[in-house]
Amino acid sequence: MLDDLNFLINPVAGTTGAPIVDRWMVKGCHIYLPDTPKPVSAICYNNLLYSYVKLCPNLEAAQRAAGRLMERGNRVVLTQVPKGLVLWVLEVDAKIA
């Protein structure tokens, strides 16, 4: 069981290094970003807030999108949903809505 959990929170071998986090490990919420008047969809994971970026239909697309964000210095996580993988980016200046 512990090995299964480690897979969910650690980078997938051969990927960009973005962890795939099980949905039960995150809490959905909405956040305010500094330059955005309306709240955006987000998750709270490890007491950090991540805003929604996009839904990727498969692991390869998620890896590419996560890699682009990580190259720019962003910290990202992925969650798996029935339609694919959702990409989230860390928002250090966000406030809970």
N, C-alpha and C positions, 0 to 999 in steps of 0.2 A: 504493500500500500504506500509506504513512504517513497519508494522509487517512482510510483505513478505521480505523486505530488511534486517530486523534484522535476520531473519532465514538464509539468505544467508551469513551474515558476522559473525554470532555467532556460537559457537560450537553446534552441533546437540545433542539433549538430548540422553544420553546413549552411546555416542561415546567416542573416545579417546580424544576429545577436539580439533581436527583439524577442522577449519572452512571450510565450503564449500562456495567458493566465486563464484558469478556469473561471467561468462566470460566477460561481458561488463564492469566489474569493474577492469579488469586487461589489461595490454598492453603487447603483445608478443614482444620478442626481443631475441637477442643472447648476451651472456656474456663470458668474459674471466675469468677463475679461476686461482689462483696463480700457480698451478702445472699442468695446462692443456694447451698445445700449441694451440689447435684449440678451437674456440668458441663453446659453447653449447647452446641449446634451453633454454629459460628462460621466465619469466614474471616479470613485474614490478607491484607491488601491494602496495598501501600506501607508495609509494616512496622507497620501499625496493625491492631488487632483489632476485628472487627465481629460482633455476635451476630445470630442468626437472628430475624427478626420474623414474617414470614409469606410465603406464596406467593400471588401475585396472578395471576389468570387472564389479564389483558391489560394493555396499557400504561396505559389510562385508570385502572383500579383501582390500579395501582402508583403513578401520579402522585398520586392522591388520598391514599393512605396515606403516601407519602413527604412530601407537602406538610404533612400533619398533624404528623408528627414534626419536620419542619424548622421549623414555626411555633413549636414548643416549644424550639427551640434545638439540636436534635439534628443530627448529621451522618450522612448515610445514603448508601448505594450500592445499586445494583440489579445482579443478575446474571440472565442469560437462561437458562432451562432449557426442555426440551421442553413442559412444561405451562404455561409463562407466565414471570413474572418473580419473583425472590426478593428481598425487601427485607431489608436488613441495616442495623443501627445501630451507630455507633462506641461502643466501650466502653473508656474511657481507664483505668479501674481494674481491668481484667480481667487474669487470669493464665492462661497456657497450662496445660491439664489434662495 
